[in-house]
């Protein structure tokens, strides 16, 4: 395997790990803000939240996006931006909603 392909594999693996941690963090925060006070359920750790999200992903059909990105670097940057946007925007919107409860 040449070094360029090894770099692609490493970037993909790092992106997957960051995605799992970021989504687990966002879900655990939102769970703590909304589910724990309303239903008295226990607080979720990040690994537990990531596990619940994994289970939920099997229940929801998420068709793959059609993309015309020719460059792997562009694809990684777009995926990282989507990941950060989803998690950060979710927590920010959750915080705004929390202010009205």
SULCORJO-V638343 format. One record per backbone hydrogen bond with DSSP energy under -0.5 kcal/mol. CO is the residue of the C=O (numbers start at 0). NH is the residue of the N-H. If there is no record, write none. Layout:
BEGIN
CO,NH
CO,NH
END
This chain:
BEGIN
1,5
2,6
3,7
4,8
5,9
6,10
7,11
8,12
9,13
10,14
11,15
12,16
13,17
14,18
15,19
16,20
17,21
18,22
19,23
20,24
21,25
22,26
23,27
24,28
25,29
26,30
27,31
28,32
29,33
29,34
30,34
30,35
33,37
34,38
34,40
35,39
44,48
45,49
46,50
47,51
48,52
49,53
50,54
51,55
52,56
53,57
54,57
54,58
55,58
55,59
59,61
60,62
64,66
67,69
70,74
71,75
72,76
73,77
74,78
75,79
76,80
77,81
78,82
79,83
80,84
81,85
82,86
83,87
84,88
85,89
86,90
87,91
88,92
89,93
90,94
91,95
92,96
93,97
94,98
95,98
96,99
97,100
END
